[in-house]
Amino acid sequence: MEYSSRFIESYVHNNGIGVLVELGISDSVAVRSEAFGRLAKDLALQIAAMAPASVEELLEHPFVKDPGITVSQQITRTADELREKIGVLRFVRWVADSGDSLQPEPPRSPALIYRLGNAR
């Protein structure tokens, strides 16, 4: 699915876990809404807390703030409220002091850093 706008939210938990999550939305005006901002922050918090391995796994997790629904259902609720299409495009999660070699490293390429910085 194509989205006309993309949005990146960040979250750092106790200076030890960092998350960037990229969301797609059908209208850039909705990005300024309280509901979208709350969803973006909640998704970044969810990724920090649950450490999903993929977007698909994230969407299937119980939503941290309401375990009676999945993350996918919460996204659908917010999308319906805003009358927009919203999707999680990708995310990255870093853990400081982790000996786990499977953790992704921060982007090093200036082109990638530039692209991420100008995504809004």
ABEGO torsion letter per residue (X at the ends): XBBABBBBBBBBBGGABBBBBBBBBABAAAAABAAAAAAAAAAAAAAAAAGBABAAAAAABBBAABAABBAAAAAAAAAAAAGBBBBBABBBBBBBGBABAABBBBBABAAAAAAAAAAX
